Amino acid sequence: MLEMRPDCERCGTDLPAEAPGAFICSFECTFCAECSDSLDDRCPNCSGELMDRPTRAKALHAKNPPSVVRKFHPSTSSG
């Protein structure tokens, strides 16, 4: 099951699990659409392809909660 990380690693934009607009690589590094475009759909961490992340219906969050661990760190951001 996907972690459904809550934010863009590059700019910190919120990326709710139930909303479209998140892009992930095979390691689940997560980026918003704008950052994914800026990165030419390539993950800066592993060079993997960034793909649309599927959404998770909000009704399923209680049983299968998305991650709350934020990956954005302003001091290390390359954005």
matplotlib code that plots the C-alpha trace (Angstrom):
import matplotlib.pyplot as plt

x = [0.0, 1.3, 2.3, 0.5, 3.0, 1.4, 3.7, 5.9, 9.6, 10.8, 8.5, 6.4, 3.0, 0.3, -0.7, -3.8, -4.2, -7.7, -6.7, -5.1, -1.9, 0.8, 3.6, 5.8, 8.7, 9.1, 10.5, 7.5, 9.4, 6.6, 6.3, 3.6, 2.7, 4.6, 7.8, 7.4, 7.2, 10.3, 12.2, 11.2, 9.3, 12.5, 13.1, 16.1, 16.8, 17.0, 16.5, 13.4, 10.4, 7.7, 4.2, 0.7, 0.0, -3.4, -5.8, -7.2, -10.9, -11.3, -13.8, -10.8, -8.5, -9.7, -8.9, -5.9, -4.5, -2.2, 1.2, 1.5, 5.3, 6.4, 9.4, 10.0, 12.9, 13.5, 17.2, 17.9, 15.4, 16.7, 13.5]
y = [0.0, 3.5, 5.8, 8.7, 11.3, 14.6, 17.1, 18.0, 17.2, 20.2, 23.0, 21.8, 22.1, 20.1, 17.0, 15.4, 11.7, 12.2, 15.0, 14.6, 16.5, 14.5, 12.7, 9.8, 7.7, 4.0, 4.9, 7.1, 10.4, 12.8, 16.1, 18.5, 19.0, 22.2, 20.8, 17.6, 19.7, 21.7, 18.5, 17.2, 14.3, 12.9, 12.3, 14.3, 11.6, 8.4, 9.7, 7.6, 8.6, 10.7, 9.4, 10.5, 9.2, 7.6, 9.1, 7.5, 8.0, 10.0, 7.3, 4.9, 7.1, 5.7, 2.1, 2.9, 6.3, 8.3, 9.2, 12.4, 12.4, 15.5, 15.2, 18.8, 20.4, 24.1, 24.1, 21.3, 22.2, 22.7, 24.5]
z = [0.0, -0.9, 2.0, 0.4, 1.7, 2.7, 1.0, -1.9, -1.0, -3.1, -2.1, 0.8, -0.9, 0.8, -1.2, 0.3, -0.4, -1.7, -4.2, -7.6, -8.4, -6.7, -8.6, -7.3, -8.3, -7.5, -4.1, -3.4, -3.4, -3.8, -5.7, -6.7, -10.4, -10.7, -9.2, -11.3, -14.4, -13.3, -12.8, -16.3, -14.6, -13.1, -9.4, -8.2, -5.6, -7.7, -11.3, -11.6, -13.6, -11.8, -12.4, -11.3, -7.8, -7.5, -5.0, -1.9, -1.1, 2.1, 3.3, 3.4, 5.5, 8.9, 7.9, 5.7, 6.9, 4.7, 6.1, 8.2, 8.1, 6.1, 3.8, 3.0, 4.8, 3.8, 4.8, 2.2, -0.5, -4.0, -5.1]

ax = plt.figure().add_subplot(projection="3d")
ax.plot(x, y, z, "-o")
ax.set_aspect("equal")
plt.show()
